[in-house]
Amino acid sequence: MRFALMSILVLLFSAAALAAPKVGDKIHRKGLYTSQGKTGEVAMDTEIISYDSAAKKFLVRDTINVIGSSAPQVTDTLKDSSDMTSRDEVVGIISNCAQYGGNRQVLTLLGQSYDTCVLAIDNGTCKGTSWVADVPFGSLALDISCPSQQIDRLLLPARADQGGELSSVWGK
């Protein structure tokens, strides 16, 4: 189950990094998952570690920690700069949300309000909802289920009273 949860998180969150991406762009989320009747905490950090200007590739690191289990899983992925979603594109999705099949919503998480575009997710493995916002990597929050991976529910970030955390930093 731990591997399945980590694979799903990497797939869903690292697919779209904001640009003009910069080394140091980072987002941290801590939330809850339910699997086979058990609930646990999971934290995920996504960060741009480096940029190779000759190859035009970013090194993106995902660190996933299922709280209370073994060591965090760290995955480094090289991504072509052309595959990185720009910050302008994310702002365009929010501004033109209905054209993308979504609904605009102001989402307040952990004391901060965000203008978001709420989009349905169905990638064949997972179904649920993503809140796209002007934050590093574009995806502010996620509420999904992935039955084939034995994930009944994944909520990132969780509410503060559930131990949720959310922070982001734009690179320089």
N, C-alpha and C positions, 0 to 999 in steps of 0.2 A: 504494500500500500504506500509506503514512504516513497519508493521510486516512482510510482504512478503519480503521486501528488507533485513531486518535483518536476517530472516531465511535463505535466499539464501547465504548471506555473511558468516554466521557461517558454513553452510554446505560446502561451497567451500574452505574456508581458514583454518578452524581448523582441517580439516581431516588429514593433514600431517604435523606434527611438526618435526623439525630436531632434531637429536640426535648426539651423546650422548647428549640428551637434558639436559639443566641445568636451574635451577631456575634463572629467570631474562632474559631468551631469550625473545626478544620482537621485534615486527615490528609494525610500524604505517604507515597507508596509508590514504590519503585524495583524493577523486575523485568526479566524477559527475555521476548522474543517470538521466535518462529521463523516465517519466511515464505519460501516458495519455497526452502527449504534453507539460508537465511541466518539467523543468530541475531544479535540486537541487544539493546540495553538501552533501556528506556523508563521514564520517571518521570512520576508523576501527583500533582498537588496539588489538593485540593478544599477550598474555604474559603467560609464565609459572610462576605460583605463588608459587607452593610448590611441593615437592616430598615426598611420603610416601614410604620409603624403605622397610618396612615390607609387605605392600600390592603391592608394585611395581606399583604405580599409580602416575601420574602427575595431578595436578590441573591446567587446562588451562582456562584462562579468556579471553573472547571476549567482547570488549566494542564497541558498534556500536552507532554512533551519526549521525542522520539525521539532518544536520545543520538547525536551525530555527524551529525545532519542539520541542516536549517535551523532557524530560530528556533522556540521553543516556540509551540504553538497555545493561545491563551487564549479561552475561551468563557464569557461571562456569561449567566446564565439567571435570569429572574424566576420565583419559585415561590410559589404561594399557600401561606399558612401551613397551610391545611387539607390540602395535599398532602404536607406534611412528616411523616415518620414520627417518632413521639415516642420518646424514650429508653425510656420505660416499655414501649412496644410492642416495641422490640427486645429488652429484657430478658424480656418475655413470650414472644417467639419462642424465645429460648434456653431458658427454663424449660419450655416446652411444645413442645419441638422435634419430638417424634414426631407431634404433631397437625398439624404443617406438612410432614410427610413427610421430616423430616430425622433426623439422628443427632447426639447430643451428643458432643463431643470436646474434650479439652484440647489446644490447638495451641500449640506453642512456636515462636515466630518470633524470630530474632535475639536470643536470650537472655531473652525474656519469655514467660510462659505466659498464655494466654487461654482462658476457657470459651467454647466456640463451639457453634453449631448448623450442621452441615454440610448444605447444601441443593443439590440438583441444579438446574442452570440449563438451560433449553431455550426460548429466546425466538424460535425460528424462524430465527435467523441464527447464533446461537452456542449451543454445548452445553458443559457442564462442571460445575464445582463452585464454590460460594461458601461461605466461612466467615463466618457472621454473629456479631458480637461486640459487646460494649459499648464501642464506639469511635465517634468522630464519623463520621457517615454510615453506621454500621451494618455495612458490609462490610469485614471485616478483610483477607481474602485471596481470590484468584481464580485458578482454573486452568481455562482454557477453550480451545476451538478454534472457529474461525469460517471454515470452508472457503470459503464463498461470498465472503468478504472477503479471501481468500488469507492468512489467519492460521492457521498450523498449530497453534501453541500460544502462549498468553499466560499468564505466571506472575507474579502480583503478590502480595506482594513475593517476590523470589527469596531464596535462602539467602545468608547473610553471605559465604560463600566464593565466591558467584557475583556479588558486588557488590550484593546486595539491601539495601534500606533501608526502615525503617518508623518513623514518628513520628506522634504525634497530640497535639493541644492542644484543650482545652475552652475555649470563649469565656467571658468574664466578664460 
